[in-house]
């Protein structure tokens, strides 16, 4: 039986998989070959105004945090896919060869930890020896600053003000497909599953302040290159 700092012990004598959670914002990703699982699209307690104070000092090992993360839209398909991929590789692995997983979120305290523990439980239930490691679980909460470009912000502001896709393109004086790329880029940077969620996240964090519908601010829409 083995264990790691702030990780979970495995009841199995033979460790066939090590699942490591980590925070991409610490620029200290684990090394080695592994399946990579991206938990960043899931809901993050420190970024949720309704949950921040209750969960900011907890981690993904806390039952309430874990339930919150695993209840996120898209969590079950993400975990199921990771488990299936790991099981397929474990079934093909030669004796003594491990199949490891690296689960990433922004800070390595909440989402990645919860997902890593859930995948580990499912692999153990299938009869495999699994160990989890959470090297960033005690690191300070990171301040989150999405790296949106000026034109991505402009496109998102126009969308938030009630403009449709083609109107955003006209306002920015770009082709519709270029406006689509700007909006998609903003969505990706905000870790949002939809454009509506991207607008909601940006407004909640004060990144944008939408103008009243039908009255977009010309200053918020500089010409795109």
ABEGO torsion letter per residue (X at the ends): XBBBBGBBBBABABBABBBBBBBAAAGBBBBEBBBBBBAAABBBAAABAAAAAAAAABBAABAAAAAAAAABBGAAAAAAAAAAAAAAAAAABBBGBBBBBBBBBAAGAAAAAAAAAAAAAAAAAAGBBBBBBBAAAABBBBBBBBBBBAAAAAAAAAAAAGBBAAAAAAAAGBBAAAAAAAAAAAAAAAGBABAAAAAAAAAAAGABBBBBBGBBBAAABBBBX
